[in-house]
Amino acid sequence: MSRFTVYPAIDLKDGQCVRLRRGAIDEATVYSDDPASQARRWEAAGFAWLHVVDLNGAFAGRPVNEAAVRAILAAVSIPVQLGGGIRDLGRIEAWLAAGVRRVILGSAAVREPELVRAACAAFPGRIAVGIDARDGMAATEGWAETSALAAVDLALRLEDAGAAAIIYTDIARDGMLSGVNIAQTVALAERIATPVIASGGISGLDDLRNLSDAAKKTRIEGVIVGRALYDGRLDAEAALAVVSERDQKAAC
């Protein structure tokens, strides 16, 4: 059984650290105007990874918050995975060279699956696929559009690409503190061999424990947490204690 990782989210909009509700760009709550400082706080709390998304870039189809991302990379030593507006090999290579550990391809996975395959081949272990689902269907363009492709079918189509992970987000739950969609996340993880990172809806320790328990029998390897951490509903120390306890039991 692999280690289970909690990824604190830093979502960037107009240079600030925000959280959205169900992906609505006009429903942003600002939590910090200094994303680099926020990144340092998550590192100091003991988190082993950061999950960073350029929200403006996701809608624009090109990087927008580049200065904020570079400030985060300069501020921390823990690995960073980055998504949002990254849609060609040149940009992927540039971000990896700049210090990003793993690039996330979302809309490109739906619209340009061959880009995903090429990127995975060129940068093994450093490409993740973001699958954002609305009512089970894959969404694109910063969640503004919903495709005709089922999320699970998209994952299956890309199963042989060699992605390091599938990041699966239930849009209806994202930022709503309504509980992670364990059933759909498990159903996806049971269909594919690629590790799955859950996202959307974590509201507290019970959600984290339940997902961690589900991960013992599947390829779920982690979870992205945003609003619950920022609002204080989920204490960083307590969250990491749950993960540590799980990993210790797994090692026995």
N, C-alpha and C positions, 0 to 999 in steps of 0.2 A: 504494500500500500504506500503510495507516494505521500509526500508532505502536503499539507493543506495550507494555502497562503491567503491571507487577508490583504487585499489591495486597497488602500485608501485612495479615493478619487479626487483629482484636482481638475475640475472642468473650467476651461478658460473662455471668458466672453469679454471682449473689449479690454483685455489686459488684466481682468479681475478674476478671482476665484469665486465661482458661483455654483449653484445647484438649480436644475430645472425641475419642473413638474411634468411628467409624461413627455419629456422632450420638447416642450413648448418654449421656444426661444424668448417669447415675450413674458414668460412667467419665471424669470430668473431671480433668485435670492442671492445677494452678494454676501459672501462670508469673509472675504479678505481682498484688499486692493494691493496686496503684496504676495503673489503666488510663491515666490522663492522662499519667503519667510514661512509660509504655510508648509511648504515641502520640508523645510528644516524641522518644523515641529513634529511632523509625522515621522521623520527619521529618528528624532530624539525620543519619540514615544516607543520606538522599538520595531516599527514595521520594516519588513525586508524588501518591499517593492513599492513603487508608486505607479498609479494608473492616471495618465494625463490625457485629456482630450481638448483639442482646439475646436470649440463649438462653432465659432465663426467660420473656421476653415471647413467644417463639415457641411455647412450650408453653402459656402462660396465655392467649394470644390478645389480649394487651394489653401495653403497655409496662411493664416492671418495673424495669429498670436505668437509669431516666431520669437520675438524678443523675450516674452514671458517664459517660453519653453527653454530657451537658452539660459535664462537666469536660474530656472529650476535645476537644469543640468549642472550648472556651475556651483549650486548651493549644496547639493547632496552627493553622497558617495554610493547610496543604494541604487539598484537598477531601476530604470524608468521604462515603462511601455507607453507608446504614444500613438494616438489616432486622431483623425480629423483632417480631411482635405488632402490626404496623401494618396495620389492616384497615378504615379508613374515611377519607373525604376530609378530615374535620376534623383527624385526627391527622396525615395526610400534610402538610396545609398548615401545621400547627403546627411540625412538624420542619423543613420547608423554611425557614420563617420564623426558626427558631432557629439556622440556619446549616448544616444538612445540605445537601450539594450534590445528592445523588441518593438517593431512597427506593427500597427494594427490596420488592416485593410477591411473597410466596411462596405461602402457603396461599390467599390471596385470588385468586390467578391460577386456581386449580383450582375454588374454591367460588363466587367472585364475579367472573367474567371481565368483567362490565360495569363493575365498580369499576376494573379496570385500564384499560379504555377511557376511562372518565371522567377518571381521574387523568392519563393521558397527554395527553388533550385539554386539561385545565386547566393542566397543568404540563409543557409540551413540553420534551423533552430531560432531564427530571429524574426520570424513573421507570424503574427496571429491573425485570425480571421474574426471580424466582429459581425455577428449575426443578431440583428435587432428585430424582434418580432412584435407585430401588432395583430392580435387575433390569430396567431400562428403563421402569419405571412411575413416574409422578409421586407423590411423597410429600408429606404435609401435616402440620400441627400439630407443628412442630419435628421432623419425620421420624418421629413416633410412629405415623402411619397411612400406609398406601399406598393410593392411589386405583386405580380401574380404567382410568385414562387414561394412555396411553403418553406419555412425555416429549416425543417428537417431535411427536405429535399436538397436545399442548398448545401447543407452540411455533408450530405451523402455525395453530392456531385464533386465536392472538393476533398473528399476523404483521402484520395491518393495524391494530393498536392504536397503533403509533407509539412503542413502548418504545425507550429509549436503548440498552438492551443486554439480552441474555438471560444470566443467570448460571447455568451448567450444572454441577451437582455430582453426582459419582458417589458415593453414600453409602457403598458398600462399601469405597471407597478413602480416604474422608475421615479424616484423622488417623492413617492406617496406614503412611505412608511407603512405599507399595507401587508408586508410579509413577502418574502421571496417566493417565486413560483417553483416550488420544489418538484412538483409532479411533472411539469413540462421539462424542467432542467434534467431530471433523472431520465425521462423518456428519451430525450435527445442523447444523453450520455450513454444510454444502453444500446443505441443504434450505431454508434461510431467508435472507432479506436482512438481518435484524437482526444487529448485531454480537454475538458470543458471547464471554463471559468464562469460562474454564475454572476448575474448582475440584475439589479432592480428590485427594490422593495424591502431590503433588510431594515428591520425596525428596532432590533434589540438582541440581547443574548440568546433568547429562545430560538429566534430565526437562525442565528449562527450555529447553535448547537444542533438544531434539526438538520441543517444543510451539511454540517460536518459529519453527522451520523450517516446521512444518505451517501456521502462521499466514500464511506468505507467499503461500499459494495459496487461502486461505479468508477468511471474515469473523471469524476468531478475533482478538480485539483485546487480550487480556490474560489474566492468570492470578492467582488468589488463592492465597497461600502462607501456611501457618500453622506447623505443628509443625516443619517442616524449618528454618525460620528460628529458632524458639525453642530448638530443640535444638542449633543450631550446625552442622547438616548442610549447610545452605546459607548461605554467607556473603553478607551484604547487598551488600557492595562488588562481589563477583564476580558476583552476580546482576544487578546494575544494569549492570555492564560488558558482559554478554552482550546485554542489551537495547540498550545504547548502540551496540554494534558492529553489531547488526542494523539499527538505524535509520539509521546512517551509510551502510551498504551500500545501503539502500533509497533514500537520497537521491541516490546517485551516478547 
